[in-house]
């Protein structure tokens, strides 16, 4: 959904009220931005949310509405950077490489990423096993933003790519999970696995 955050909050509240009355369950995709007010470390499910961005604060409000109204019938799935073979991020990167545009990287920023495939597999597992609460659907590790993009470009077969280094962002814009043991081991990936998946032929 897109649009005014206040209007979206009203919509989320109406959904939660409807599901509470009908006994439904809500699986809500949230974001690592709920922690963008504290980049001093990666964050886990039990960490207190802290955002300085309007988007992050909006997502915190959505989470609170859903959890307060639905309790155990709510499941919050927080996501880091999401990639897919034909995702907007991937298409923009390939277009920049094709037209030899510089790739902007943040050498002092550490991140994690996840693929659309792993999100789908873990969500299905959560639904099929009746799990609830908060989940961070993330990799097992974190990686330098610069290294992630350089490895992606290398695996895509491009050489002599120009990287525009931006030192204005630093810290850890990443989420990790304390609940990995609730999933099959084949659903566990690291950031190099994500890159390999995205760049395979």
N, C-alpha and C positions, 0 to 999 in steps of 0.2 A: 504494500500500500504506500501511497505517497500523498503529500498534502500537508495542511496545517497540523502541527503536533497536537494542539488542543482538540481539534476535531477527531483526530485519530485516537486520542485517549478516551473520548466519549464512546467511540466505536468499540474499543477494547473492553471498556466497562460493560457495555451492553452485551457483548459476546460472553463475558464471564458470568453475568447475571443469568443469561439464557441457559448456559451450560450447568450452572448451579441448580436451576429449577428442573432441568431435564435429566440430570445425572450424567451429563457428558464429561469428557476429559479433553483438556487442551494441551497440545504440544506447541510451545512457543519458541521460535528462533530469535535469540537475542544476540548480543555482540560483545566483543572484548572492550568496546568503547565505554562500557559501564565502569571500567577501571582507568580511563584515560587521565584521571586527575592524579594518579600515582604511578609513575613510570620507573620507580626505583627498583622494581623486581617483577618477575612473572607472577601472575595471580592464579589462585586455586578457587574451587567452588565455595569454600568456607570463608574466603576473605570478604571483608566488608567492601561493598561497592563504593566507588569514589570517582566522580566524573566532573570535568570542568567544561565539557562541550555541551552544546544544546542537544545534540543527537544522543550523547551518552546519558544525559539527565532524562531525556524523553524515554529512553529504553529502560532506565531504572524505574521510572513511574509505571511503565507498562508491566514490568515484572512484579512490582509491588501490588498493583491492582489484581493481577491474575493469581498470585500466590495467596493474597489475603482472602479473596473471594472463593477460590476453588480448593485451597489446601492441598490434600493428597491427590486431587484430580487435576493438578497442574504439573506440567513438566517443562522446565526452562532449559533450552539447549543453546548455550553460548558458543559463538563461533569466532575464530580469528579471521585472517585473510582467507577468503574462499576462492578456489581456482577450479576450473574445468577446462577440458581441451578446447572448447569453443566458448568459453566464458568471456565476458567483456574485458577483464584484465588480460587474458591471454591474447585476445584479438588485438587489443591496443599495443601490447608488447610486440607482437609479430609485425604490425603495421609500422611501428617505429623502427624496427630492425630493417624492414623492407626498404623504407625511405631514408635509411641511414641517419635517423635522428638520434641525438644523444639520449642515453637512458639515465634518468635521475635516480640516484641512490643516496641512502643515508648511512654512512660508514659507522656512526656511533649509535645506531638504533638496532635493537635485537627483536626479532619477531618469530612467529610461527605461522604456518599455513595449513590448510586442509583441502581435500578435494571434494567435489560434489558426490563422487562415488562413495567415499568413506562416510560422508554425512548421511547418505541414503541408507547404507548398511547399518550404521549404528542406530539411526532413528527407527528402522524396522525392528532391530533387536530390542530396543527400549519398549516399543509398542507390544511386541509379541510376548515379552516377559513381564509386562505390567509394571515397569519401573517408573519411579516418580522423583520429584525433587529437582535439583539443579545439576546439569551435566556440562562440562567443558569438552566440546567435541574438537580435540586438538591433537597435535603430534606429541610424541614422547619427549621432544627436545626443542630447543630454540636455536636460532641461527642469525648471524649478522645479515641485515637487510642487503648490504652490498654483496656479500658472498652468495646469498640466495639468488639474486638477479644475475650475477656474473656466471654462476653455475648453470642457470636456466639458459642464458644466451649461448654459452659454450655447448650445451647439449643440443641446442637447436641448430648448431653448425655454423654460427656466425663468428667471424674473426675480425679483428681490428675495430671492434665496436667502441664508440666513445661513451664514457660514463661521466655524467655531470654530478660531482660529489657535493652534497648539501649537508652541512654540519649543524643546521638549525634544529634538528630533531635528535634526541639522544635518550638512552634508557632502554626499558623493556616494554614494548607494546605487544605483550604475549600472554596467553593463558595456558596453563597446564592442568592436568586432572588428577584428583585423588581417587577416582572411581574406575580406573582402567581395568581393574580385576573383575569388573562386572561384564566385560566384553570378551569375546573369543580373541585369541592372540593374533589371528589373521587380520583383525580390524585395527591393530596397532601399527602405526607408521611413524617414521621420522621425516624431517624436511627433505632429505635427499631422496627418500621414497616418493615424496610428492613431486619433486622435480623430475624424477625418472618416469613417473606415470604420465606427466604432462608432455614430455618430450619424446615419448616412444613413438615409433613409426607404425 
